Amino acid sequence: TFTSPLKFFEYLASGTPIVATEIPPLMEFKEANIIAGWCEPDHSTRYAQCLNQVLNNYPRKIDGYVEQINFARQFSWESRMAKIMKYVE
């Protein structure tokens, strides 16, 4: 009943392609323009198909996918702290 998508944000920041499970905390990112494949939870065959699709469609880049790295910056601790500090006098 509880999940923590912290690793998801770390993977985004790494600029590598992601295979993500369609769990409620991540669904808002499914429509984002990130390099990812999405699969339903607890379905190993579909997970394997999704993994294969991501590996075929998004080869690993030495410098990562820059758009993904830039997208992830909004979720860094520094960005979150700056956002919170806007409300502190």
C-alpha positions in Angstrom: 0.0 0.0 0.0 3.0 2.3 0.2 5.8 2.9 -2.3 8.6 5.4 -2.5 9.7 6.4 -6.0 13.0 7.9 -4.9 15.1 5.6 -7.1 12.9 6.7 -10.1 14.2 10.3 -9.7 17.8 9.1 -9.4 17.4 7.1 -12.6 15.9 10.2 -14.3 18.9 12.2 -13.2 21.3 9.7 -14.6 19.9 10.2 -18.1 19.6 6.5 -18.7 16.5 4.8 -20.2 14.1 3.6 -17.6 11.7 0.6 -17.3 9.1 1.6 -14.8 6.2 -0.2 -13.2 2.8 1.4 -13.6 2.2 2.2 -9.9 0.1 5.1 -8.6 3.0 7.3 -7.4 4.6 7.2 -10.9 1.6 7.6 -13.1 1.8 11.4 -13.3 5.2 10.9 -15.1 3.8 8.5 -17.7 2.7 11.4 -19.8 6.0 13.3 -19.3 8.5 13.3 -22.2 11.0 11.0 -20.6 12.9 8.0 -22.0 11.0 5.2 -20.4 9.0 2.1 -21.0 6.0 1.4 -18.7 4.6 -2.0 -17.7 2.0 -3.3 -15.4 3.2 -4.7 -12.0 3.5 -8.4 -11.3 3.6 -9.5 -15.0 7.0 -10.8 -15.7 6.4 -11.5 -19.4 5.3 -8.0 -20.1 8.2 -6.7 -18.0 10.6 -8.6 -20.2 8.9 -7.3 -23.4 9.1 -3.7 -22.1 12.7 -4.1 -21.1 13.5 -5.4 -24.6 11.6 -2.6 -26.2 13.4 0.1 -24.2 16.8 -1.4 -24.9 16.1 -1.6 -28.6 14.5 1.9 -28.9 16.8 3.9 -26.6 20.4 2.8 -26.8 22.5 4.0 -23.9 24.3 7.3 -24.6 27.6 8.0 -23.0 26.5 11.5 -21.9 22.9 10.3 -21.2 19.7 11.7 -22.5 20.2 15.4 -21.8 16.5 16.2 -21.9 15.9 13.6 -19.2 18.7 15.0 -17.0 17.3 18.5 -17.4 13.7 17.3 -16.6 15.0 15.6 -13.4 16.7 18.8 -12.1 13.3 20.0 -10.8 13.2 17.0 -8.4 16.7 17.5 -6.9 17.0 18.3 -3.2 18.4 21.8 -4.1 15.4 22.6 -6.3 12.9 21.3 -3.7 14.7 23.3 -1.0 14.6 26.5 -3.1 10.8 25.9 -3.7 10.2 25.5 0.0 12.3 28.5 0.9 10.1 30.7 -1.3 7.4 30.3 1.4 9.8 31.1 4.3 10.4 34.7 5.3 
